[in-house]
């Protein structure tokens, strides 16, 4: 019968292996209960963190952000403008749509730092200063162009831009240029009707 017990390899044991990996983990601050280094421990002073200047809904704001912070995160987490929604976080659903220098963008795909000095309009800045709703907001309400409402802020901003860009000439054109904004409730016919109403009121 074959003896299944083999002599330990020279210089290697479970004890020495665990001791070695523990030492390596300690060197990198992982696996040993030690938290990763705090920014202040890396020699980066808080006032050295990057800043971004934005004009948001007509108000000049200067923010301190991490380099990896996206525009939607800055709007929601730093400024509390939670009307801008996060859906897929991959630029596919349009829930995070805002206007940047008058053009619609997916704010989940834009780094806050890359928007420096830009003019940003969120859903909170669409209504008049006296509180009157934007015609597109009114049209969405009148045409029942939303159900759960999660995609509505992005839909409204995209709809405003669709008309301003001159891409609301027909229902088919509206559908094409609004295709970047998904409505999981399927309110598309009413969204098109709302856009047509605002378009016609401008032309009239």
C-alpha positions in Angstrom: 0.0 0.0 0.0 1.3 3.4 -0.9 2.2 5.7 1.9 0.1 9.0 1.4 2.2 10.8 4.0 5.0 12.8 2.4 7.7 14.8 4.2 7.2 18.6 4.3 9.0 20.6 1.7 12.1 22.3 2.9 11.6 25.9 3.9 7.8 25.9 3.5 5.0 25.4 6.1 1.5 26.7 6.7 2.9 28.8 9.6 5.6 30.4 7.5 3.1 31.0 4.6 0.6 32.8 6.8 3.3 34.8 8.4 4.6 35.9 5.0 1.2 36.9 3.6 0.4 38.7 6.9 3.6 40.8 6.5 2.8 41.6 2.9 -0.8 42.6 3.8 0.5 44.8 6.6 2.9 46.6 4.1 -0.1 47.5 1.9 -2.6 48.2 4.7 -4.9 45.4 3.6 -6.0 42.1 5.1 -4.8 42.9 8.6 -7.6 45.1 9.8 -5.7 48.3 9.1 -7.7 50.9 7.1 -6.3 52.4 3.9 -4.4 55.6 4.4 -6.4 58.7 4.9 -5.8 61.5 2.4 -4.1 63.5 5.1 -1.7 60.7 5.6 -0.6 60.8 2.0 0.6 64.4 2.3 -2.2 65.8 0.2 -3.6 68.8 2.0 -7.4 69.3 1.9 -7.0 72.7 0.3 -5.0 71.0 -2.5 -8.0 68.9 -3.7 -9.2 69.9 -7.2 -12.0 72.5 -7.5 -14.5 73.0 -10.3 -16.4 76.2 -11.0 -19.9 75.8 -12.4 -22.8 78.1 -13.1 -25.8 75.9 -12.1 -29.3 77.2 -12.8 -27.9 80.7 -13.0 -25.9 80.5 -9.8 -22.2 80.4 -9.7 -20.8 77.5 -7.5 -17.3 76.4 -6.7 -17.0 72.8 -5.6 -14.2 70.7 -4.2 -14.3 67.3 -5.8 -12.3 64.1 -6.2 -10.9 63.7 -9.7 -13.2 60.7 -10.3 -16.4 62.5 -9.3 -19.0 62.6 -12.1 -21.2 65.5 -12.8 -24.3 63.7 -11.6 -22.6 62.8 -8.4 -21.5 66.4 -7.8 -25.1 67.6 -8.5 -26.8 65.1 -6.3 -24.3 64.4 -3.5 -22.5 67.8 -3.2 -25.3 70.2 -4.1 -28.4 68.2 -3.2 -30.0 68.7 -6.6 -31.6 65.3 -6.6 -34.0 66.0 -9.4 -31.2 64.7 -11.7 -31.6 60.9 -11.4 -29.1 58.0 -11.7 -30.5 55.1 -13.7 -28.1 52.9 -15.6 -25.0 55.0 -14.8 -23.7 54.0 -18.2 -25.2 56.7 -20.4 -27.9 54.4 -21.9 -31.1 55.4 -20.1 -31.0 59.2 -20.1 -32.3 59.6 -16.6 -29.3 61.8 -15.7 -29.8 64.2 -18.6 -29.0 67.9 -17.9 -28.2 70.8 -20.2 -24.6 71.8 -20.4 -24.1 75.1 -22.3 -27.5 74.6 -23.8 -26.8 71.0 -25.0 -28.2 67.9 -23.5 -25.7 65.5 -21.9 -25.6 62.4 -19.9 -24.2 63.7 -16.6 -23.2 60.2 -15.5 -20.6 60.1 -18.2 -19.0 63.5 -17.6 -16.4 64.1 -15.0 -17.2 67.2 -12.9 -13.8 68.6 -13.5 -14.3 68.4 -17.3 -17.4 70.6 -16.9 -15.3 73.4 -15.4 -16.8 76.8 -16.2 -19.8 75.3 -17.9 -23.4 76.5 -17.5 -25.5 73.6 -16.2 -29.3 73.5 -16.2 -31.0 70.8 -14.1 -34.7 70.2 -13.6 -34.7 72.5 -10.6 -33.8 75.4 -12.8 -36.3 74.9 -15.5 -39.2 76.8 -13.9 -39.3 80.6 -13.9 -37.8 82.5 -11.0 -41.3 83.3 -9.8 -42.1 79.6 -9.6 -44.1 79.3 -12.8 -43.7 76.0 -14.5 -41.9 75.7 -17.9 -44.3 75.1 -20.8 -42.7 71.7 -21.2 -43.5 70.8 -17.6 -47.1 71.9 -18.0 -47.4 70.0 -21.2 -46.1 66.8 -19.6 -48.7 67.1 -16.8 -51.5 67.9 -19.2 -50.7 65.0 -21.5 -50.0 62.5 -18.7 -46.5 62.1 -20.2 -45.2 60.2 -17.2 -46.3 57.5 -14.8 -43.7 56.6 -12.1 -41.9 59.9 -12.9 -38.3 58.6 -12.4 -37.3 59.4 -16.0 -39.3 62.6 -16.2 -36.7 65.2 -15.3 -34.3 63.9 -18.0 -37.2 63.5 -20.4 -38.3 67.2 -19.9 -34.7 68.6 -20.3 -34.2 66.4 -23.4 -37.6 67.5 -24.8 -36.7 71.2 -24.3 -33.4 70.7 -26.2 -35.1 68.6 -28.9 -37.2 71.6 -29.8 -34.4 74.1 -29.5 -32.2 72.0 -31.7 -34.9 72.0 -34.4 -35.5 68.2 -34.2 -39.3 68.2 -33.5 -40.6 68.5 -37.0 -42.6 65.3 -37.0 -43.6 62.5 -34.5 -41.0 60.3 -36.1 -38.2 62.9 -35.8 -39.2 63.5 -32.2 -39.0 59.8 -31.4 -35.6 59.5 -33.0 -34.1 62.5 -31.2 -35.7 61.4 -27.9 -34.5 57.8 -28.2 -31.7 58.4 -25.7 -34.3 58.8 -23.0 -36.0 55.6 -21.9 -39.3 55.4 -20.2 -39.8 52.0 -18.6 -43.5 52.8 -18.1 -44.0 53.2 -21.8 -45.4 56.8 -21.9 -43.8 57.5 -25.3 -47.0 58.5 -27.2 -47.9 61.1 -24.5 -44.3 62.4 -24.4 -44.4 63.0 -28.1 -47.8 64.7 -27.8 -46.4 67.0 -25.0 -43.4 68.0 -27.2 -45.7 68.7 -30.2 -47.9 71.0 -28.0 -44.9 73.1 -26.9 -43.5 73.1 -30.4 -46.8 74.3 -31.8 -47.2 77.0 -29.2 -43.8 78.4 -30.1 -44.5 78.4 -33.8 -47.9 80.0 -33.2 
